[in-house]
Amino acid sequence: MRGIGRRGFVAALLGSAGLASAGCGYTLAGRGNFLPSYIRVIGIPMFGNTTSVYDMEQQITQRVRSEFLGRGRYQVIALTDGADALLNGTITGVSLAPSGFDQNNQATRYTIRVNLKVEFRDVKANKVIWENPSLEIVAEYDLTTGVGATDASAFLGQNRTAADRIAETVARRTVSSILEAF
């Protein structure tokens, strides 16, 4: 009987601790949504690109649109008219530096840095909900061709997988930051 009473007390204690922690504000990553409920349509016009890397703004814009659509709660449009919120972005820098070498001192791995300025604005309230004027994505990639690249444009032109992975990383980080209020 004494063992049952002790088990009951422990079960009640654990149950009340569970109830107390339920109100602490923690949520699973990727599940939060801190946007106003009236935001249903998000306008994502083409990102700007002040770099010499061709086509990167198109890849990033498309990935960001797809990431929002994948969350299933929003309609995404390429226009600014009719949107409840706007996401504007500009690629401000892309740099490439060798980071790995073979026995002949030839570059076999590169570090790519992509810098962006991103702003998410509530159109109805005319206020910025989230912004990052210096979002930086850093990634390393193995050289997939026998020819070394001398600049980011040439490297990303040769290595579409690297460009796709960068665009995907930008999209996931941006959308998660907006929806989870980080």
Buried (B, 14 or more C-beta within 10 A) or exposed (E): EEEEEEEEEEEEEEEEEEEEEEEEEEEEEEEBBEBEEEBEBBBBBEBBBEBEBEEBBEBBBBBBBBBBBEEEEBEBBEEEEEBBBBBBBBBBBBEBEBEBEEEEEEBBEBBBBBBBBBBBBBBEEEEEBBBBEEBEBEEEBEBEEEEBBEEBBBBBBBBEEBBEBBBBBBBBBBBBBBBBEE
